[in-house]
């Protein structure tokens, strides 16, 4: 995402909070995977303990966190385009170039790490250890054809979290048009209704149509008036509860997954709208460590599952996989913590040597497309326009 280095103090506060929110969401995905993707033994628990266990585990709602990412992306992309009165070919070309340089470099690095993790997991982890979708992914042949498709972002079985990058790429292509439709007052309601209808289509989840409304509502957030109802902070707090526990509440009804996605889209809209427009400052989201995690969130999100697979496979090789799976609570906590530390360190490295330099290159190319006469082949010195942040708005 673009930098906030040239914004006012008030803008920096809410943009920092949006960055931190994405960091928190990516950690929820990480710990959610530590809980969900391995076939742990399920000991019998008394009813009160079982309920407490469910409340803790359901709080790591990885699916809701990804929906939150998509609403945030719509908001961020809208912020990047709202300064333009009309969408021209140069503006759209600049937008696409910056998105390519933002998304692809780390995605390519993650493919290398994912292939290594697949080889290690296949060799050291036995059958029946992983849940269905992950087991299917790990059995995918490593071939030139699959690798080329992965490099484009179309094939996602090497690294499970890549499916959301494919969705991100799909909506990045159509986002300039989507933004124009949402920005036009007379077309806004019709556009959102159409997006909701697309989201409710009975298509496979991985196709991504269910997230059409997520990007549309996200794009709407910076375009709405800054005034909020008096109790909007309470609504935002309730929306956080919905994001954490809607799937727990809906589990007995066996509803299609897209219903939960739609509910979470609405809840994410309320939360992000509150952070963006209310002016409220949440100390936790403005703390430097949480902001730092937000800055590294793209790397943490994309790299955590391969790192987790390597950690789990090595631990299983040393301690025995049955011993790990038979002690779910300490195994989940330990696996999550070790993965979080190692992934954050790796994300910090890739952020410095890969993400930030190439993101700045994309920004320079984007500016050259907008104004060819202003393009300069000389590198931009620190403090003279270079972006020192990738993931902030």
C-alpha positions, 0 to 999 in steps of 0.5 A: 500500500502507498505510504503515509509519510506525507499525510497529516497527524490525524490521517497518520493515526487512522492509517496506522490503525488500519495497518495495525488491524491488518497485522492483527488479522494476519496473526489470527490467520496464522494461529487459526491455521495452527489450530485448524490444519492438523488432525489433532486428537480430540479428547472428551471434555466436560460441557463447560470445558468444551464450550470454553475450548470452542470459544477460544478456538473459534476466536481465531476465525481465519475466514473472517480475517481474510474477508477483512483483508478484502474490505481493507483492500477495497478501502486502500485502493479507493484511497489511491484513486479518489484524488483523480477526477476522471479515470484515464488510460494513464491513471489506470496503467499506473494503478496496474503497474503499482499493483503488479510490483506490490503483489508479485515479487513476494508471491514468487519468493513464497512459491520457492519456500512453499515447494521446499515445505512440500518436499519436507512435509511429504518426507517427514509427516505421515498420511492422515496428518493434515486436513483435506485441502492441505493434504490435497495441496501437498500431494500436488505434483511439482512440475514446470506447468504448475510452477509457471501457473503459480508464478502468474498467481492462477495456480494456488495449490503450492501455498494455500494462502495464495488463493486470496492473492488470486482473488486480490488480482482478479478484483485489482483488474476490475477495480478502476471500473468498480471505483467509478461506479461506487463513486457515482452517487446515482449508480452507487446503490445499484452497483452494491446490489449487483455486487451482493447478487454476484456474491450470493451466486452458488459458485465454488468459494475459490472462484472468488465471486463471493467477495465482490461485495467486500471490495465494493463496500471497502471502496465506498468507505473513503467516499462516505461523509465523515460523520457517524452516528453517536453510538457507532463505536458500540456498533463497531465493538459488536461487529468485532464480536460478529467477526470472531464468532459468527461461524460458531453461532451459525455452525448448527444451521449448516448454511452455505459458507457464502452466508457467513462471508456476507455477514463478515463483510458487513461487520468488517465494513462497520469496523473499518468505517469506524476506524477510518471516519470516527477519529477515535484512537485505540492505543493498542492499534497505535502501539509501535509493535502492532504497527510494525506487524501491520507493516510486515503483514503481507509477508507474514500472511503469505509465508506463514503456512510454508514455515508452519509446515517446516516447523511441524515436520521437523518437530514431528521428526524429532518428537514423533508426530503422534506425540504432537497430535495427541497433545493439541493445546500445547502443540497448537500454542507452541506451533503458533508461537514458533511460526509467528516468530520465525515468519515475522523474522523472515517477513522483516528480511523480505520486506527490507530486501525485496518488498520495499525496493520493488514497491518503490520501483513500481511507484516510480514507474507508475509516476513515469506513466502518469507524467513521462516528462517527470520520469527520472532514471536516477534512484530516489534518495531516502527522504526525497520521495522514496516510500519507507513503508509498503503496507500502510495506506 
